[in-house]
């Protein structure tokens, strides 16, 4: 009878995991410039501003720890509430109008007509104009004495208003200027329109759908992911409005602070009056407001944002 011999297997020693293998080390070295930049230019200023918002730090003076005193003083600052009111006014009107005009313009530029590339370039060009040059250009166009806009209105018998000198017309004028530079969102809308499958339109044509029905039931629903993105980015940009009103009013927010926006007031406190603690507190309040509004938009997105294939 053959004897079966069993060979004992030599136990394999557990692999000793080294914290940094050579491949891992190379990865960390390649990522180190980004990590250092993130910590140095984002994490450190973020945490520092949180601390400074609780102090009287003023660049020239280390300041003292005062707790939430800066936040308390903000609620008694009339210009603080005025700047919030102006910023909300701008965001409420500019963001929906930018979506409406942006989508409409993208749909027109998506038509198959001759010279389409030229039209797209023309509408995108204002985006390349620096904000300061844009402000100077529109100050000339909206000048009540010799401006081109009032000159055109006069030619048809309409007396143009004092666009930038009137409290009633200053913010609408700024909204008009800002709408002139929506070329970048239009490009994103065009990319979204190009991503919609032609099969949907072919099926709709077979069913006899009109242009309006295809736009309402196919184009707009399937464009909602892009609208959602531009809504969030537009809202954040609207609450950070600064260069145009600051250049036009030379930082004064005239007339009667009707063009004093939140970031302008924060900039003045931090860099003109050297009240860095006060400015840091304003920055954190702005951060909280934007976070809350963004969270609300994200929480409602499941109801109105539709993706292809769902």
C-alpha positions in Angstrom: 0.0 0.0 0.0 1.4 3.2 -1.1 2.1 5.6 1.7 0.9 9.1 1.2 3.3 11.6 2.4 2.1 15.1 3.2 4.4 18.0 2.8 4.0 20.7 5.2 3.6 24.1 3.6 6.0 26.6 4.7 4.0 29.5 6.2 4.3 32.7 4.2 5.3 35.6 6.4 2.8 38.4 6.3 3.7 41.2 4.1 5.1 44.0 6.0 3.5 47.2 4.8 5.8 50.0 4.6 4.3 53.4 5.0 6.0 54.7 2.0 6.9 52.4 -0.8 8.9 53.7 -3.7 5.9 54.1 -5.9 3.9 55.8 -3.2 6.8 58.1 -2.5 7.0 59.1 -6.2 3.2 59.8 -6.1 3.6 62.0 -3.1 6.5 63.9 -4.7 4.5 64.5 -7.9 1.5 65.7 -5.9 3.5 67.8 -3.4 3.4 71.1 -5.3 -0.4 70.9 -5.4 -0.6 69.8 -1.7 1.7 72.6 -0.6 -0.2 75.2 -2.7 -3.5 73.9 -1.2 -2.3 74.2 2.3 -0.4 77.5 1.8 -2.8 79.4 -0.3 -6.2 77.9 0.7 -6.2 76.1 4.0 -4.0 78.6 5.9 -5.8 81.8 4.7 -9.2 80.1 5.4 -8.3 79.2 9.0 -6.5 82.5 9.5 -9.5 84.5 8.4 -11.7 82.5 10.8 -9.4 83.5 13.7 -9.0 87.1 12.5 -12.8 87.5 12.4 -12.7 87.2 16.2 -10.0 89.8 16.7 -9.3 93.5 16.0 -6.4 92.6 13.7 -5.5 95.5 11.3 -2.3 94.5 9.4 -0.4 97.3 11.3 -1.5 96.0 14.7 -1.8 92.4 15.9 -5.1 93.3 17.6 -6.9 91.6 20.5 -9.3 88.7 20.7 -12.8 90.2 21.0 -14.9 87.1 20.4 -18.0 87.7 18.3 -17.9 91.5 18.7 -17.2 92.1 15.0 -20.3 90.1 14.1 -22.4 92.0 16.5 -21.2 95.4 15.2 -22.1 94.3 11.6 -25.7 94.0 12.6 -25.7 97.7 13.6 -23.9 98.9 10.5 -26.4 100.5 8.1 -24.1 100.3 5.2 -23.7 96.6 5.8 -27.5 96.1 5.3 -27.6 98.5 2.4 -24.8 96.5 0.6 -26.7 93.2 1.3 -29.9 94.7 -0.1 -28.1 95.9 -3.3 -26.4 92.6 -3.8 -29.6 90.6 -3.4 -31.4 93.0 -5.8 -28.6 92.4 -8.4 -28.6 88.6 -7.9 -32.5 88.3 -8.0 -32.7 90.0 -11.4 -29.4 89.2 -13.0 -29.2 85.4 -12.5 -32.7 84.6 -14.0 -32.2 87.1 -16.8 -28.7 85.6 -17.6 -30.3 82.1 -17.8 -33.1 83.4 -20.0 -31.0 85.3 -22.4 -28.2 82.7 -22.3 -30.5 79.8 -23.3 -32.3 81.8 -25.9 -29.0 83.0 -27.5 -27.5 79.5 -27.4 -30.6 78.1 -29.2 -30.3 80.7 -31.9 -26.5 80.0 -32.3 -27.3 76.3 -32.5 -29.3 76.7 -35.7 -27.7 75.4 -38.9 -27.1 78.6 -40.8 -24.3 80.0 -42.9 -21.6 81.9 -41.0 -22.5 80.3 -37.6 -18.8 80.4 -36.4 -18.7 84.1 -37.0 -21.9 84.8 -35.0 -20.6 82.7 -32.1 -17.3 84.6 -32.1 -19.1 88.0 -32.1 -21.2 87.0 -29.1 -18.2 85.6 -27.2 -15.9 88.6 -27.8 -17.3 90.8 -25.0 -16.2 88.1 -22.5 -12.6 88.8 -23.5 -12.9 92.5 -22.7 -11.3 93.4 -19.3 -13.8 94.5 -16.6 -12.2 97.9 -16.2 -12.3 98.6 -20.0 -15.9 97.4 -20.0 -16.8 99.8 -17.2 -15.2 102.8 -19.1 -17.0 101.8 -22.3 -20.4 101.6 -20.7 -19.9 104.8 -18.8 -19.5 106.5 -22.2 -22.5 104.6 -23.8 -24.8 105.5 -20.9 -23.7 109.1 -20.5 -26.9 111.2 -20.3 -25.3 114.1 -22.3 -23.5 112.5 -25.2 -24.0 108.7 -24.7 -24.9 106.5 -27.7 -27.9 104.9 -25.9 -29.6 108.2 -25.0 -28.8 109.5 -28.5 -30.6 106.5 -30.0 -33.6 107.0 -27.7 -33.7 110.7 -28.6 -33.9 109.9 -32.3 -37.2 108.1 -31.7 -38.6 110.7 -29.3 -37.8 109.1 -26.0 -35.9 111.0 -23.4 -33.3 108.7 -21.8 -32.8 108.6 -18.1 -29.7 109.5 -16.2 -28.6 105.9 -16.1 -25.7 105.9 -13.7 -26.7 109.1 -11.8 -30.1 108.0 -10.7 -30.9 105.7 -7.8 -33.7 104.1 -9.7 -31.6 103.3 -12.8 -28.1 102.6 -11.5 -28.6 99.0 -10.6 -30.6 98.2 -13.8 -27.8 99.8 -15.7 -25.3 97.5 -14.0 -27.5 94.4 -14.8 -27.5 95.5 -18.5 -23.7 95.8 -18.5 -23.3 92.4 -16.9 -25.7 90.7 -19.4 -23.4 91.9 -22.2 -20.7 89.5 -21.0 -22.7 86.2 -20.8 -20.7 84.7 -23.6 -19.1 82.0 -21.4 -22.4 80.6 -20.1 -23.7 80.6 -23.7 -20.7 78.4 -24.8 -21.7 76.0 -22.0 -25.3 76.0 -23.1 -24.2 75.3 -26.7 -22.2 72.3 -25.4 -25.3 71.1 -23.6 -27.5 71.5 -26.7 -25.0 69.5 -28.7 -25.1 66.7 -26.2 -28.9 66.1 -26.6 -29.4 63.0 -28.8 -31.0 63.6 -32.2 -33.1 60.5 -31.7 -35.4 62.4 -29.4 -36.1 65.0 -32.1 -36.6 62.4 -34.8 -39.1 60.6 -32.6 -40.9 63.8 -31.9 -41.1 64.7 -35.6 -42.6 61.3 -36.3 -45.3 62.1 -33.8 -45.9 65.5 -35.4 -44.6 67.7 -32.6 -44.1 71.4 -33.4 -41.0 73.4 -32.6 -42.5 74.8 -29.4 -43.4 71.3 -28.2 -39.9 70.0 -28.9 -38.4 72.9 -27.1 -40.7 72.5 -24.1 -40.6 68.7 -23.8 -37.1 67.8 -25.1 -34.7 70.7 -25.2 -35.4 72.5 -22.0 -35.8 69.4 -19.8 -32.5 67.9 -21.1 -30.7 71.2 -20.7 -31.6 71.4 -17.0 -28.2 69.9 -15.9 -26.4 72.8 -17.6 -28.9 75.3 -16.3 -28.4 73.9 -12.9 -24.6 74.4 -13.2 -24.9 78.0 -14.5 -27.5 78.8 -11.8 -25.1 77.9 -9.0 -22.1 79.6 -10.7 -24.1 82.7 -11.6 -25.4 83.0 -8.0 -21.9 82.8 -6.6 -20.6 85.3 -9.1 -23.6 87.7 -8.4 -22.8 87.8 -4.7 -19.2 88.6 -5.5 -20.0 91.5 -7.8 -17.1 94.0 -7.4 -15.0 95.2 -10.4 -17.7 96.9 -12.5 -19.4 99.0 -9.7 -16.1 99.8 -8.0 -14.5 101.1 -11.3 -17.6 103.1 -12.4 -18.0 104.8 -9.0 -14.3 104.9 -8.0 -15.2 102.9 -5.0 -17.8 105.4 -3.7 -20.9 103.3 -4.6 -22.7 106.5 -5.8 -25.4 107.7 -6.1 -26.4 107.4 -2.4 -24.7 104.0 -2.0 -27.1 102.5 -4.5 -24.1 100.8 -6.1 -22.3 99.8 -2.9 -22.2 96.0 -3.1 -21.3 93.6 -0.3 -17.8 92.8 -1.5 -17.1 96.5 -2.1 -18.0 97.2 1.6 -15.9 94.3 2.7 -12.9 95.4 0.6 -13.1 99.0 2.0 -13.1 97.7 5.6 -10.3 95.3 5.1 -7.9 97.2 2.8 -8.9 100.9 3.0 -9.6 101.2 6.7 -7.3 98.2 7.6 -10.1 96.6 9.7 -9.1 93.1 8.8 -11.0 91.5 11.6 -14.2 93.3 10.6 -13.6 92.4 6.9 -12.9 88.7 7.8 -16.2 88.6 9.7 -18.0 89.9 6.6 -16.2 87.3 4.5 -17.5 84.5 6.7 -21.0 85.8 6.6 -20.8 85.9 2.8 -19.5 82.3 2.8 -22.4 81.2 5.0 -25.0 83.0 2.8 -23.6 81.4 -0.4 -23.4 78.0 1.2 -27.1 78.1 2.4 -28.3 79.3 -1.0 -26.2 76.6 -2.9 -27.5 73.9 -0.5 -31.1 75.0 -1.2 -30.5 74.8 -5.0 -28.9 71.3 -4.6 -31.8 70.1 -2.4 -34.4 71.1 -5.0 -32.4 69.9 -8.0 -34.0 66.4 -7.9 -37.4 67.9 -8.7 -36.4 69.9 -11.8 -33.0 68.6 -13.2 -33.4 65.8 -15.7 -30.7 63.7 -17.2 -30.8 61.7 -20.4 -31.6 58.0 -20.0 -33.5 58.5 -16.7 
